Amino acid sequence: QVQLVESGGGLVQAGGSLRLSCAASGRTFSIYAMGWFRQAPGKERELVAAIRWSGGSILYPDSVKGRFTISRDNAKNTVYLQMNSLKPEDTAVYYCAAKNRSPLAADNYAYWGQGTQVTVSS
């Protein structure tokens, strides 16, 4: 069992930056990868970043590539999402997720945090 807790959401101005954190606890040795997802009202949940826990493999969709950066600190069992050049369309609830099997792609994520709201004003 893995527990995930997100933090760092808030209200920011367009063009600004925000860093989200996700702390993992429990059976963290079983984690293969962690990812960040987001969901806006009326829209499907989408993957915005993923990282393999044991190595440097990283995945981003085109919508955030070059603006968002995912990183991890294994000693702290924490992953981060650095979001730069934020746009109003980035407004969503952001969720941290973990999986215990490959690949990084947005399927089979078994563990989820409660979400943190990110609002970008124009």
N, C-alpha and C positions, 0 to 999 in steps of 0.2 A: 504494500500500500504506500502511495506517495501523496503527500499533501503539498499544495501550492498556494502561495499568498502573493498577490500583486500589490504594488504600491507605486505612487508617483504620478498618478493622473491629476488632471486639473484643467484650468482654463488658460489658454495662451493665445497670443496674437498671431495672426497669419505671418509667416516668415520666421517665427520664433522656434525655440527648441524645447524639448522635454525629454527626460529620461525616466523610463519605467523600470522597475525592479520586480523580480519574481524569486522568492525564496522557497526552496524545496526542502522537505523533511520527510522522515519515514524511511522507506527502503530505497534510498537514493542510489544505491549501488546498481539497481536494476535499470536505471534510466539509460536509454540509448540516445535520445535526442529530446530537445526542448524547443518549443516554438511559441511564437506570438500570433494570435488571431485577433480580428476585430469584427464587430458587427454593428452596423448602423440600423436605426429603425426602418423596418420594411425591407431590409436587404439581407442577403445570405451572409453567413459568417465566412470570412476569407482569411487565408494564411497571409501574414505580412513578413514573417521571417522565421527561419528555423536553423538550428545549429546542432551538430553532433557533439555529444558530451565528451567523448574521448579524443576528439580530433578537431581539425579545423574546417571540416565540411560545413558550408553555409549555403542557404537557399533564400532568395528574395524574389518576389514577383516584380514585374516591370513597373508597377504602379508606385513602388517605394524605392526601387533600386537607385542608389546614389544619394538618397536622402535619409534612409534608416540604416542603422547598424546594430546587429545583434552581437553580443559578446557574453562570455561566461566567466565565472570565478569558481572553479571546482572546489577550492578550499572552503568557500562560503556557501556552496550549494546554491548559487544564485546566478540567474541570467538577467541581462539588461537589454533594453531596447532604447537606443539613442535615436531620437527623432529630430531631424533638422529640417529647415525650410518647410515648416508645416503649412498645410493648406486647409481651408474650411472643409473640403471633402475628406480630410483625415478624421473628422469628428466621428467618434464611435466609442463603444465600450470595448476595451482591449483586454483580452484574456491570455493568460499564460497556460501552456499545456505541455504535457510530457508523454513520451511513448517509450516502450521497451523493445521495439523492433524496428528494423529498417523498413522503408527509406525515410528520408527527411520530408517527403511530400505529405500533403495535407490529408492523410487518412490514418486511421488506427491510433489516434492520440487518445489515450485511455484516462488520463488524469487532467483535471481542469481546476484552475483557480476561480475565484468568485467574480473577477472582472474589475476593471478600474476605468472610470469615465475620462475620456479626453475630448475636450471641446476647443475648437480653433475658431476664433472670431475673425471676421474680415476687416 
